[in-house]
C-alpha cells in the first residue's frame, strides 16, 4: 500500500518514530539501529515502509533503505518469525551482517537477537540461504558508499565485502571466505590488507 513515507520527523521513541506527512502523523516501528542514524526532530526523512495487517491491528514498519525493507520481507517468510522477531534481528545486525551470517552458517550470531533461539536461527539459515546472495552485499556496500550516513555498519561491511572478493579471487570458495572472516574481529579503521592477513591465518584451521 505504501512504498515510502516522506515527511517531518516529529517524535522518536525506543522502537517507534512518528513522521508527519500531509498533516497526518504516522506511527512507524523501526529497528533499534535506525535510531542512531536519524536526523534531528523537525528534519525531513524518507522511510521505506511495510504495512502489516492482522485482525486486531494495522502496523507500519520502516527502514532507511529499500534493501533493509526487502530483507525484512524475506524474514517474515521464515516459519516462526513474525514482524517482532524480524525487527529484533535487524536491531542487532545490519542486512549485510545477516547475509554473511546466513551464507556462512553462523547460527550463533543470528541467535543473539532477542527471542530468536538456536532452532529458529537454523531454520532461518535453511530457508534464506538460496534467497540471500553475497553479490547483493557488494552492491549494497557500493550504494552505501555513495550515500553519507544512510545506514549503519557501512565501513566494516565494505572492508568485509572486499576481503571476501579478494579471497575468492585467490581460489577460496565464498563459504570458506565467510567462515574465515567470522573469526576475524573487524573494527572501524581496519584496512582490507590487515583483514586479509588475519583471514588467511584462519584458513589454516578450516
TIRO-2110 file (N, C-alpha, C; in Angstrom, 1 decimal):
// TIRO-2110
0.8, -1.2, 0.0, N, 1, A
0.0, 0.0, 0.0, CA, 1, A
0.9, 1.3, 0.0, C, 1, A
1.9, 1.3, 0.9, N, 2, A
2.8, 2.4, 1.0, CA, 2, A
4.2, 1.9, 0.5, C, 2, A
4.8, 2.7, -0.4, N, 3, A
6.2, 2.4, -0.8, CA, 3, A
7.1, 3.0, 0.2, C, 3, A
6.9, 4.3, 0.5, N, 4, A
7.7, 5.0, 1.5, CA, 4, A
6.9, 6.2, 2.0, C, 4, A
7.3, 6.8, 3.1, N, 5, A
6.6, 8.0, 3.6, CA, 5, A
7.7, 9.0, 3.8, C, 5, A
7.5, 10.2, 3.2, N, 6, A
8.5, 11.3, 3.3, CA, 6, A
7.8, 12.4, 4.0, C, 6, A
8.4, 12.9, 5.1, N, 7, A
7.8, 14.0, 5.8, CA, 7, A
8.7, 14.4, 7.0, C, 7, A
8.1, 15.1, 7.9, N, 8, A
8.9, 15.7, 9.0, CA, 8, A
8.9, 14.7, 10.2, C, 8, A
10.1, 14.5, 10.7, N, 9, A
10.3, 13.6, 11.9, CA, 9, A
9.9, 14.4, 13.1, C, 9, A
8.8, 14.0, 13.7, N, 10, A
8.3, 14.8, 14.9, CA, 10, A
8.5, 14.1, 16.2, C, 10, A
8.6, 12.8, 16.2, N, 11, A
8.8, 12.1, 17.5, CA, 11, A
9.8, 10.9, 17.3, C, 11, A
10.5, 10.6, 18.4, N, 12, A
11.4, 9.4, 18.4, CA, 12, A
11.3, 8.7, 19.7, C, 12, A
10.9, 7.5, 19.7, N, 13, A
10.7, 6.7, 20.9, CA, 13, A
11.7, 5.5, 20.8, C, 13, A
11.6, 4.5, 21.7, N, 14, A
12.6, 3.4, 21.8, CA, 14, A
12.6, 2.6, 20.5, C, 14, A
11.5, 2.3, 20.0, N, 15, A
11.5, 1.5, 18.7, CA, 15, A
10.4, 2.0, 17.8, C, 15, A
10.1, 3.3, 18.0, N, 16, A
9.0, 3.9, 17.2, CA, 16, A
9.3, 5.3, 16.8, C, 16, A
9.0, 5.7, 15.6, N, 17, A
9.1, 7.1, 15.2, CA, 17, A
7.7, 7.6, 14.7, C, 17, A
7.5, 8.9, 14.7, N, 18, A
6.3, 9.5, 14.1, CA, 18, A
6.8, 10.4, 13.0, C, 18, A
6.3, 10.2, 11.8, N, 19, A
6.6, 11.0, 10.7, CA, 19, A
5.3, 11.7, 10.2, C, 19, A
5.3, 13.0, 10.1, N, 20, A
4.1, 13.7, 9.7, CA, 20, A
4.3, 14.1, 8.2, C, 20, A
3.3, 13.6, 7.4, N, 21, A
3.2, 13.9, 6.0, CA, 21, A
1.8, 14.3, 5.7, C, 21, A
1.7, 15.5, 5.0, N, 22, A
0.3, 16.0, 4.7, CA, 22, A
-0.6, 16.0, 5.8, C, 22, A
-0.1, 16.6, 7.0, N, 23, A
-0.9, 16.8, 8.2, CA, 23, A
-1.4, 15.5, 8.8, C, 23, A
-0.7, 14.3, 8.5, N, 24, A
-1.0, 13.1, 9.1, CA, 24, A
0.2, 12.5, 9.8, C, 24, A
0.1, 12.1, 11.1, N, 25, A
1.2, 11.6, 11.8, CA, 25, A
1.2, 10.1, 11.7, C, 25, A
2.3, 9.5, 11.2, N, 26, A
2.3, 8.0, 11.0, CA, 26, A
3.2, 7.4, 12.1, C, 26, A
2.7, 6.5, 12.9, N, 27, A
3.5, 5.7, 13.8, CA, 27, A
4.2, 4.6, 13.0, C, 27, A
5.5, 4.6, 13.1, N, 28, A
6.3, 3.7, 12.3, CA, 28, A
7.3, 2.9, 13.2, C, 28, A
7.2, 1.6, 13.3, N, 29, A
8.1, 0.8, 14.1, CA, 29, A
9.4, 0.6, 13.3, C, 29, A
10.5, 0.8, 14.0, N, 30, A
11.8, 0.8, 13.3, CA, 30, A
12.8, -0.1, 14.1, C, 30, A
13.8, -0.7, 13.5, N, 31, A
14.8, -1.4, 14.2, CA, 31, A
15.6, -0.5, 15.1, C, 31, A
16.1, -1.0, 16.2, N, 32, A
16.9, -0.1, 17.1, CA, 32, A
18.0, 0.6, 16.5, C, 32, A
18.7, 0.0, 15.5, N, 33, A
19.9, 0.6, 14.9, CA, 33, A
19.5, 1.9, 14.1, C, 33, A
18.3, 1.9, 13.6, N, 34, A
17.9, 3.1, 12.8, CA, 34, A
17.9, 4.3, 13.6, C, 34, A
17.6, 4.3, 14.9, N, 35, A
17.5, 5.4, 15.8, CA, 35, A
18.8, 6.3, 15.8, C, 35, A
19.9, 5.6, 15.7, N, 36, A
21.2, 6.3, 15.7, CA, 36, A
21.5, 7.0, 14.4, C, 36, A
20.8, 6.7, 13.4, N, 37, A
21.1, 7.3, 12.1, CA, 37, A
20.0, 8.2, 11.6, C, 37, A
19.1, 8.6, 12.5, N, 38, A
18.0, 9.5, 12.1, CA, 38, A
18.5, 11.0, 12.3, C, 38, A
18.0, 11.9, 11.5, N, 39, A
18.3, 13.3, 11.7, CA, 39, A
17.6, 13.8, 13.0, C, 39, A
17.8, 15.1, 13.3, N, 40, A
17.2, 15.7, 14.4, CA, 40, A
15.7, 15.8, 14.2, C, 40, A
14.9, 15.9, 15.3, N, 41, A
13.5, 16.2, 15.2, CA, 41, A
13.2, 17.4, 14.4, C, 41, A
12.2, 17.4, 13.6, N, 42, A
11.9, 18.6, 12.7, CA, 42, A
12.5, 18.5, 11.4, C, 42, A
13.4, 17.5, 11.2, N, 43, A
14.1, 17.4, 9.9, CA, 43, A
13.2, 16.5, 9.0, C, 43, A
13.5, 16.6, 7.7, N, 44, A
12.7, 15.7, 6.7, CA, 44, A
13.4, 14.3, 6.6, C, 44, A
12.6, 13.3, 6.6, N, 45, A
13.1, 11.9, 6.5, CA, 45, A
12.3, 11.2, 5.4, C, 45, A
12.9, 10.2, 4.9, N, 46, A
12.3, 9.3, 3.9, CA, 46, A
12.4, 7.9, 4.5, C, 46, A
11.3, 7.3, 4.8, N, 47, A
11.2, 5.9, 5.4, CA, 47, A
10.5, 5.0, 4.5, C, 47, A
11.2, 3.9, 4.1, N, 48, A
10.6, 2.8, 3.3, CA, 48, A
9.8, 2.0, 4.3, C, 48, A
8.5, 1.7, 3.9, N, 49, A
7.6, 1.1, 4.8, CA, 49, A
7.0, -0.2, 4.4, C, 49, A
6.5, -0.9, 5.4, N, 50, A
5.8, -2.2, 5.2, CA, 50, A
4.6, -2.1, 6.1, C, 50, A
3.4, -2.3, 5.5, N, 51, A
2.2, -2.3, 6.2, CA, 51, A
1.8, -3.7, 6.6, C, 51, A
1.7, -4.0, 7.9, N, 52, A
1.4, -5.3, 8.4, CA, 52, A
0.0, -5.3, 9.0, C, 52, A
-0.9, -6.2, 8.5, N, 53, A
-2.3, -6.2, 8.8, CA, 53, A
-2.6, -7.5, 9.5, C, 53, A
-3.3, -7.4, 10.6, N, 54, A
-3.9, -8.6, 11.3, CA, 54, A
-5.3, -8.2, 11.8, C, 54, A
-6.0, -9.2, 12.3, N, 55, A
-7.4, -8.9, 12.7, CA, 55, A
-7.6, -7.7, 13.6, C, 55, A
-6.7, -7.6, 14.6, N, 56, A
-6.9, -6.5, 15.6, CA, 56, A
-6.0, -5.3, 15.5, C, 56, A
-5.2, -5.3, 14.4, N, 57, A
-4.3, -4.1, 14.3, CA, 57, A
-3.7, -3.9, 12.9, C, 57, A
-3.3, -2.7, 12.6, N, 58, A
-2.6, -2.4, 11.4, CA, 58, A
-1.3, -1.6, 11.8, C, 58, A
-0.1, -2.1, 11.5, N, 59, A
1.1, -1.5, 11.9, CA, 59, A
2.1, -1.2, 10.7, C, 59, A
2.7, -0.1, 10.8, N, 60, A
3.7, 0.2, 9.8, CA, 60, A
5.1, 0.0, 10.4, C, 60, A
6.0, -0.7, 9.5, N, 61, A
7.4, -0.9, 9.9, CA, 61, A
8.2, -0.1, 8.9, C, 61, A
9.3, 0.5, 9.4, N, 62, A
10.0, 1.4, 8.5, CA, 62, A
11.5, 1.2, 8.5, C, 62, A
12.2, 1.5, 7.4, N, 63, A
13.6, 1.3, 7.2, CA, 63, A
14.2, 2.4, 6.4, C, 63, A
15.5, 2.6, 6.6, N, 64, A
16.2, 3.7, 5.9, CA, 64, A
16.5, 3.4, 4.5, C, 64, A
16.6, 2.1, 4.1, N, 65, A
16.9, 1.8, 2.7, CA, 65, A
15.9, 0.7, 2.2, C, 65, A
15.8, 0.6, 0.9, N, 66, A
14.9, -0.4, 0.3, CA, 66, A
15.4, -1.8, 0.5, C, 66, A
16.8, -1.9, 0.6, N, 67, A
17.4, -3.2, 0.8, CA, 67, A
17.0, -3.7, 2.2, C, 67, A
17.0, -2.8, 3.2, N, 68, A
16.6, -3.3, 4.5, CA, 68, A
15.2, -3.7, 4.5, C, 68, A
14.3, -3.0, 3.8, N, 69, A
12.9, -3.4, 3.7, CA, 69, A
12.7, -4.8, 3.0, C, 69, A
13.5, -5.0, 2.0, N, 70, A
13.4, -6.3, 1.2, CA, 70, A
13.8, -7.4, 2.1, C, 70, A
14.9, -7.2, 2.9, N, 71, A
15.4, -8.3, 3.8, CA, 71, A
14.3, -8.6, 4.9, C, 71, A
13.7, -7.5, 5.4, N, 72, A
12.7, -7.6, 6.4, CA, 72, A
11.5, -8.5, 5.9, C, 72, A
11.1, -8.3, 4.6, N, 73, A
10.1, -9.1, 4.0, CA, 73, A
10.5, -10.6, 3.9, C, 73, A
11.8, -10.8, 3.6, N, 74, A
12.3, -12.2, 3.5, CA, 74, A
12.2, -12.9, 4.8, C, 74, A
12.5, -12.1, 5.9, N, 75, A
12.5, -12.7, 7.2, CA, 75, A
11.1, -13.0, 7.6, C, 75, A
10.1, -12.2, 7.2, N, 76, A
8.7, -12.5, 7.5, CA, 76, A
8.3, -13.9, 6.9, C, 76, A
8.9, -14.3, 5.8, N, 77, A
8.6, -15.5, 5.1, CA, 77, A
9.2, -16.7, 5.8, C, 77, A
10.0, -16.6, 6.8, N, 78, A
10.6, -17.7, 7.5, CA, 78, A
9.6, -18.2, 8.6, C, 78, A
9.4, -19.5, 8.6, N, 79, A
8.5, -20.1, 9.5, CA, 79, A
8.9, -19.7, 11.0, C, 79, A
7.9, -19.2, 11.7, N, 80, A
8.1, -18.9, 13.1, CA, 80, A
8.6, -17.5, 13.4, C, 80, A
8.8, -16.7, 12.3, N, 81, A
9.3, -15.4, 12.5, CA, 81, A
8.3, -14.4, 12.1, C, 81, A
7.8, -13.6, 13.0, N, 82, A
6.8, -12.5, 12.7, CA, 82, A
7.5, -11.2, 12.6, C, 82, A
6.8, -10.1, 12.5, N, 83, A
7.4, -8.8, 12.4, CA, 83, A
8.2, -8.4, 13.6, C, 83, A
7.8, -8.9, 14.8, N, 84, A
8.6, -8.6, 16.0, CA, 84, A
9.9, -9.2, 16.0, C, 84, A
10.0, -10.5, 15.6, N, 85, A
11.2, -11.2, 15.5, CA, 85, A
12.1, -10.7, 14.4, C, 85, A
11.5, -10.4, 13.3, N, 86, A
12.3, -9.8, 12.2, CA, 86, A
12.9, -8.5, 12.6, C, 86, A
12.1, -7.7, 13.3, N, 87, A
12.7, -6.4, 13.7, CA, 87, A
13.8, -6.5, 14.8, C, 87, A
13.6, -7.6, 15.6, N, 88, A
14.7, -7.8, 16.6, CA, 88, A
16.0, -8.2, 16.0, C, 88, A
15.9, -9.0, 14.9, N, 89, A
17.1, -9.4, 14.2, CA, 89, A
17.8, -8.2, 13.6, C, 89, A
17.0, -7.3, 12.9, N, 90, A
17.6, -6.2, 12.2, CA, 90, A
17.9, -5.1, 13.2, C, 90, A
17.6, -5.3, 14.5, N, 91, A
18.0, -4.3, 15.5, CA, 91, A
19.4, -4.6, 16.0, C, 91, A
19.9, -5.8, 15.9, N, 92, A
21.2, -6.2, 16.4, CA, 92, A
22.2, -6.5, 15.3, C, 92, A
21.8, -6.5, 14.1, N, 93, A
22.7, -6.7, 12.9, CA, 93, A
22.2, -6.1, 11.7, C, 93, A
23.1, -5.6, 10.8, N, 94, A
22.7, -5.0, 9.6, CA, 94, A
22.3, -6.1, 8.6, C, 94, A
21.7, -5.6, 7.5, N, 95, A
21.3, -6.6, 6.5, CA, 95, A
22.5, -7.3, 5.9, C, 95, A
23.6, -6.6, 5.7, N, 96, A
24.8, -7.3, 5.2, CA, 96, A
25.4, -8.3, 6.2, C, 96, A
25.3, -7.9, 7.5, N, 97, A
25.8, -8.9, 8.5, CA, 97, A
24.9, -10.1, 8.5, C, 97, A
23.6, -9.9, 8.3, N, 98, A
22.7, -11.1, 8.2, CA, 98, A
23.1, -12.0, 7.0, C, 98, A
23.4, -11.3, 5.9, N, 99, A
23.8, -12.1, 4.7, CA, 99, A
25.0, -12.9, 5.0, C, 99, A
26.0, -12.3, 5.6, N, 100, A
27.2, -13.0, 5.9, CA, 100, A
27.0, -14.2, 6.9, C, 100, A
26.1, -14.0, 7.9, N, 101, A
25.8, -15.0, 8.9, CA, 101, A
25.0, -16.2, 8.2, C, 101, A
24.1, -15.8, 7.3, N, 102, A
23.3, -16.9, 6.7, CA, 102, A
24.2, -17.7, 5.7, C, 102, A
24.9, -17.0, 4.9, N, 103, A
25.8, -17.7, 3.9, CA, 103, A
27.0, -18.4, 4.5, C, 103, A
27.3, -18.0, 5.7, N, 104, A
28.4, -18.6, 6.5, CA, 104, A
28.0, -19.6, 7.5, C, 104, A
26.7, -19.9, 7.5, N, 105, A
26.1, -20.9, 8.5, CA, 105, A
26.4, -20.5, 10.0, C, 105, A
26.4, -19.2, 10.2, N, 106, A
26.7, -18.7, 11.5, CA, 106, A
25.4, -18.5, 12.4, C, 106, A
24.9, -19.6, 12.8, N, 107, A
23.6, -19.5, 13.6, CA, 107, A
23.8, -18.8, 14.9, C, 107, A
25.0, -18.9, 15.5, N, 108, A
25.2, -18.3, 16.8, CA, 108, A
25.0, -16.8, 16.8, C, 108, A
25.5, -16.1, 15.7, N, 109, A
25.3, -14.7, 15.6, CA, 109, A
23.8, -14.3, 15.5, C, 109, A
23.1, -15.1, 14.7, N, 110, A
21.7, -14.8, 14.5, CA, 110, A
20.9, -15.0, 15.8, C, 110, A
21.3, -16.1, 16.5, N, 111, A
20.6, -16.4, 17.7, CA, 111, A
20.7, -15.4, 18.8, C, 111, A
21.6, -14.4, 18.6, N, 112, A
21.8, -13.4, 19.6, CA, 112, A
20.7, -12.4, 19.7, C, 112, A
19.9, -12.4, 18.6, N, 113, A
18.7, -11.5, 18.6, CA, 113, A
17.7, -11.9, 19.6, C, 113, A
17.1, -10.9, 20.3, N, 114, A
16.1, -11.3, 21.4, CA, 114, A
14.9, -12.1, 20.8, C, 114, A
14.6, -13.2, 21.5, N, 115, A
13.5, -14.0, 21.0, CA, 115, A
13.8, -15.0, 19.9, C, 115, A
15.1, -15.0, 19.4, N, 116, A
15.5, -15.9, 18.4, CA, 116, A
16.4, -17.0, 18.9, C, 116, A
15.9, -18.2, 19.1, N, 117, A
16.7, -19.2, 19.6, CA, 117, A
17.5, -20.0, 18.5, C, 117, A
18.3, -21.0, 19.0, N, 118, A
19.2, -21.7, 18.0, CA, 118, A
18.4, -22.4, 16.9, C, 118, A
17.2, -23.0, 17.3, N, 119, A
16.4, -23.7, 16.3, CA, 119, A
15.9, -22.8, 15.3, C, 119, A
15.4, -21.6, 15.7, N, 120, A
14.9, -20.6, 14.8, CA, 120, A
16.0, -20.1, 13.9, C, 120, A
17.2, -19.9, 14.4, N, 121, A
18.3, -19.5, 13.6, CA, 121, A
18.7, -20.5, 12.6, C, 121, A
18.7, -21.8, 12.9, N, 122, A
19.0, -22.8, 12.0, CA, 122, A
17.9, -22.8, 10.8, C, 122, A
16.7, -22.7, 11.2, N, 123, A
15.6, -22.7, 10.2, CA, 123, A
15.7, -21.5, 9.3, C, 123, A
16.1, -20.3, 9.9, N, 124, A
16.3, -19.1, 9.1, CA, 124, A
17.4, -19.3, 8.0, C, 124, A
18.5, -19.9, 8.5, N, 125, A
19.6, -20.1, 7.5, CA, 125, A
19.1, -21.1, 6.4, C, 125, A
18.4, -22.1, 6.8, N, 126, A
18.0, -23.1, 5.8, CA, 126, A
17.0, -22.5, 4.8, C, 126, A
16.1, -21.7, 5.2, N, 127, A
15.1, -21.1, 4.4, CA, 127, A
15.6, -19.9, 3.5, C, 127, A
16.6, -19.2, 4.0, N, 128, A
17.1, -18.0, 3.3, CA, 128, A
18.4, -18.2, 2.6, C, 128, A
19.0, -19.3, 2.7, N, 129, A
20.3, -19.5, 2.1, CA, 129, A
20.3, -19.3, 0.6, C, 129, A
19.2, -19.7, -0.1, N, 130, A
19.0, -19.6, -1.5, CA, 130, A
18.4, -18.3, -1.9, C, 130, A
18.0, -17.4, -0.9, N, 131, A
17.4, -16.2, -1.3, CA, 131, A
18.3, -15.0, -1.0, C, 131, A
19.3, -15.2, -0.2, N, 132, A
20.2, -14.1, 0.1, CA, 132, A
21.5, -14.3, -0.7, C, 132, A
22.0, -13.3, -1.4, N, 133, A
23.2, -13.5, -2.2, CA, 133, A
24.3, -12.6, -1.8, C, 133, A
25.5, -13.1, -1.9, N, 134, A
26.7, -12.3, -1.5, CA, 134, A
26.8, -11.1, -2.4, C, 134, A
26.5, -11.3, -3.6, N, 135, A
26.6, -10.2, -4.6, CA, 135, A
25.7, -9.0, -4.2, C, 135, A
24.6, -9.2, -3.5, N, 136, A
23.7, -8.2, -3.0, CA, 136, A
24.5, -7.3, -1.9, C, 136, A
25.3, -8.0, -1.1, N, 137, A
26.0, -7.3, -0.1, CA, 137, A
27.1, -6.4, -0.8, C, 137, A
27.7, -6.8, -1.9, N, 138, A
28.6, -6.0, -2.6, CA, 138, A
27.9, -4.8, -3.1, C, 138, A
26.8, -5.0, -3.8, N, 139, A
26.0, -3.9, -4.4, CA, 139, A
25.6, -2.9, -3.3, C, 139, A
25.1, -3.5, -2.2, N, 140, A
24.7, -2.6, -1.1, CA, 140, A
25.8, -1.8, -0.6, C, 140, A
27.0, -2.3, -0.5, N, 141, A
28.1, -1.6, 0.0, CA, 141, A
28.5, -0.4, -0.9, C, 141, A
28.4, -0.7, -2.2, N, 142, A
28.7, 0.3, -3.2, CA, 142, A
27.7, 1.4, -3.1, C, 142, A
26.4, 1.0, -3.0, N, 143, A
25.4, 2.0, -2.9, CA, 143, A
25.5, 2.9, -1.7, C, 143, A
25.9, 2.3, -0.5, N, 144, A
26.0, 3.0, 0.7, CA, 144, A
27.2, 3.9, 0.7, C, 144, A
28.3, 3.5, 0.0, N, 145, A
29.4, 4.4, -0.1, CA, 145, A
29.1, 5.7, -0.8, C, 145, A
28.1, 5.7, -1.7, N, 146, A
27.7, 6.9, -2.4, CA, 146, A
26.7, 7.7, -1.6, C, 146, A
26.3, 7.2, -0.5, N, 147, A
25.3, 8.0, 0.3, CA, 147, A
25.9, 8.2, 1.7, C, 147, A
25.9, 9.4, 2.2, N, 148, A
26.5, 9.7, 3.5, CA, 148, A
25.5, 9.4, 4.6, C, 148, A
25.9, 8.5, 5.6, N, 149, A
25.1, 8.3, 6.8, CA, 149, A
23.8, 7.6, 6.5, C, 149, A
23.7, 6.8, 5.4, N, 150, A
22.4, 6.2, 5.1, CA, 150, A
22.0, 5.0, 5.8, C, 150, A
23.1, 4.3, 6.3, N, 151, A
22.8, 3.0, 7.0, CA, 151, A
24.0, 2.7, 7.9, C, 151, A
23.7, 1.9, 9.0, N, 152, A
24.8, 1.6, 9.9, CA, 152, A
25.7, 0.5, 9.4, C, 152, A
27.0, 0.5, 9.9, N, 153, A
27.9, -0.6, 9.6, CA, 153, A
28.5, -0.6, 8.3, C, 153, A
28.4, 0.6, 7.6, N, 154, A
28.9, 0.6, 6.2, CA, 154, A
30.4, 0.3, 6.1, C, 154, A
31.2, 1.0, 7.0, N, 155, A
32.6, 0.9, 6.9, CA, 155, A
33.2, -0.5, 7.0, C, 155, A
32.8, -1.2, 8.1, N, 156, A
33.3, -2.6, 8.3, CA, 156, A
32.7, -3.6, 7.2, C, 156, A
31.5, -3.4, 6.8, N, 157, A
30.9, -4.2, 5.8, CA, 157, A
31.6, -4.1, 4.5, C, 157, A
32.0, -2.9, 4.1, N, 158, A
32.7, -2.6, 2.9, CA, 158, A
34.0, -3.3, 2.9, C, 158, A
34.7, -3.3, 4.0, N, 159, A
36.0, -4.0, 4.1, CA, 159, A
35.8, -5.5, 4.0, C, 159, A
34.8, -6.0, 4.7, N, 160, A
34.5, -7.4, 4.7, CA, 160, A
34.1, -7.9, 3.3, C, 160, A
33.3, -7.1, 2.6, N, 161, A
33.0, -7.4, 1.2, CA, 161, A
34.2, -7.5, 0.3, C, 161, A
35.1, -6.5, 0.4, N, 162, A
36.4, -6.5, -0.4, CA, 162, A
37.2, -7.7, 0.0, C, 162, A
37.3, -8.1, 1.3, N, 163, A
38.1, -9.2, 1.7, CA, 163, A
37.6, -10.5, 1.1, C, 163, A
36.2, -10.7, 1.1, N, 164, A
35.6, -11.9, 0.5, CA, 164, A
36.0, -12.0, -1.0, C, 164, A
35.8, -10.8, -1.6, N, 165, A
36.2, -10.8, -3.1, CA, 165, A
37.6, -11.2, -3.3, C, 165, A
38.5, -10.7, -2.5, N, 166, A
39.9, -11.0, -2.6, CA, 166, A
40.2, -12.5, -2.4, C, 166, A
39.6, -13.0, -1.4, N, 167, A
39.8, -14.4, -1.0, CA, 167, A
39.3, -15.3, -2.1, C, 167, A
38.1, -15.0, -2.7, N, 168, A
37.6, -15.8, -3.8, CA, 168, A
38.4, -15.7, -5.0, C, 168, A
39.1, -14.5, -5.2, N, 169, A
40.0, -14.4, -6.3, CA, 169, A
41.2, -15.2, -6.2, C, 169, A
41.6, -15.5, -4.9, N, 170, A
42.7, -16.4, -4.6, CA, 170, A
42.4, -17.9, -4.8, C, 170, A
41.1, -18.2, -5.0, N, 171, A
40.7, -19.5, -5.2, CA, 171, A
39.9, -20.2, -4.1, C, 171, A
39.7, -19.4, -3.1, N, 172, A
38.8, -20.0, -2.0, CA, 172, A
37.4, -19.8, -2.4, C, 172, A
36.5, -20.7, -1.8, N, 173, A
35.1, -20.6, -2.1, CA, 173, A
34.5, -19.5, -1.2, C, 173, A
33.3, -19.0, -1.6, N, 174, A
32.7, -18.0, -0.8, CA, 174, A
32.4, -18.5, 0.6, C, 174, A
32.0, -19.7, 0.8, N, 175, A
31.8, -20.3, 2.1, CA, 175, A
33.0, -20.3, 2.9, C, 175, A
34.2, -20.7, 2.3, N, 176, A
35.4, -20.7, 3.1, CA, 176, A
35.8, -19.3, 3.5, C, 176, A
35.6, -18.4, 2.6, N, 177, A
36.0, -17.0, 2.9, CA, 177, A
35.2, -16.4, 4.1, C, 177, A
33.9, -16.7, 4.0, N, 178, A
33.0, -16.2, 5.1, CA, 178, A
33.3, -16.8, 6.4, C, 178, A
33.6, -18.2, 6.4, N, 179, A
33.9, -18.8, 7.7, CA, 179, A
35.2, -18.3, 8.3, C, 179, A
36.2, -18.0, 7.4, N, 180, A
37.4, -17.4, 7.9, CA, 180, A
37.2, -16.0, 8.5, C, 180, A
36.4, -15.2, 7.8, N, 181, A
36.1, -13.9, 8.3, CA, 181, A
35.3, -13.8, 9.6, C, 181, A
34.5, -14.9, 9.8, N, 182, A
33.7, -14.9, 11.1, CA, 182, A
34.6, -14.8, 12.3, C, 182, A
35.9, -15.4, 12.1, N, 183, A
36.8, -15.4, 13.3, CA, 183, A
37.7, -14.2, 13.3, C, 183, A
37.5, -13.3, 12.4, N, 184, A
38.3, -12.0, 12.4, CA, 184, A
37.5, -10.9, 13.0, C, 184, A
38.0, -10.3, 14.0, N, 185, A
37.3, -9.1, 14.6, CA, 185, A
37.6, -7.9, 13.8, C, 185, A
36.7, -7.4, 13.0, N, 186, A
36.9, -6.3, 12.1, CA, 186, A
36.4, -5.0, 12.8, C, 186, A
37.3, -4.1, 13.0, N, 187, A
36.9, -2.8, 13.7, CA, 187, A
37.0, -1.7, 12.7, C, 187, A
36.4, -0.6, 13.1, N, 188, A
36.5, 0.7, 12.3, CA, 188, A
37.9, 1.1, 12.1, C, 188, A
38.3, 1.4, 10.9, N, 189, A
39.7, 1.8, 10.7, CA, 189, A
40.6, 0.8, 10.1, C, 189, A
40.2, -0.5, 10.2, N, 190, A
41.0, -1.6, 9.7, CA, 190, A
40.9, -1.6, 8.2, C, 190, A
42.1, -1.8, 7.5, N, 191, A
42.0, -1.8, 6.0, CA, 191, A
41.9, -3.2, 5.6, C, 191, A
41.7, -3.4, 4.3, N, 192, A
41.5, -4.7, 3.7, CA, 192, A
42.7, -5.6, 3.8, C, 192, A
43.9, -5.0, 3.7, N, 193, A
45.1, -5.8, 3.8, CA, 193, A
45.2, -6.5, 5.1, C, 193, A
45.0, -5.7, 6.2, N, 194, A
45.0, -6.3, 7.5, CA, 194, A
44.0, -7.4, 7.8, C, 194, A
42.8, -7.2, 7.3, N, 195, A
41.8, -8.2, 7.4, CA, 195, A
42.1, -9.4, 6.6, C, 195, A
42.7, -9.3, 5.4, N, 196, A
43.1, -10.4, 4.6, CA, 196, A
44.2, -11.3, 5.3, C, 196, A
45.1, -10.6, 5.9, N, 197, A
46.2, -11.3, 6.6, CA, 197, A
45.7, -12.2, 7.7, C, 197, A
44.7, -11.6, 8.5, N, 198, A
44.1, -12.3, 9.6, CA, 198, A
43.3, -13.5, 9.1, C, 198, A
42.5, -13.2, 8.0, N, 199, A
41.7, -14.2, 7.4, CA, 199, A
42.5, -15.4, 6.9, C, 199, A
43.6, -15.1, 6.3, N, 200, A
44.4, -16.2, 5.7, CA, 200, A
45.0, -17.1, 6.8, C, 200, A
45.3, -16.5, 8.0, N, 201, A
45.7, -17.3, 9.1, CA, 201, A
44.6, -18.2, 9.6, C, 201, A
43.4, -17.7, 9.5, N, 202, A
42.2, -18.6, 9.9, CA, 202, A
42.0, -19.7, 8.9, C, 202, A
42.4, -19.5, 7.7, N, 203, A
42.2, -20.6, 6.7, CA, 203, A
42.9, -21.9, 7.1, C, 203, A
44.0, -21.8, 7.8, N, 204, A
44.8, -22.9, 8.2, CA, 204, A
44.0, -23.8, 9.2, C, 204, A
43.0, -23.2, 9.8, N, 205, A
42.2, -24.0, 10.8, CA, 205, A
40.9, -24.5, 10.3, C, 205, A
40.6, -24.2, 9.0, N, 206, A
39.3, -24.7, 8.4, CA, 206, A
39.4, -26.1, 7.9, C, 206, A
END
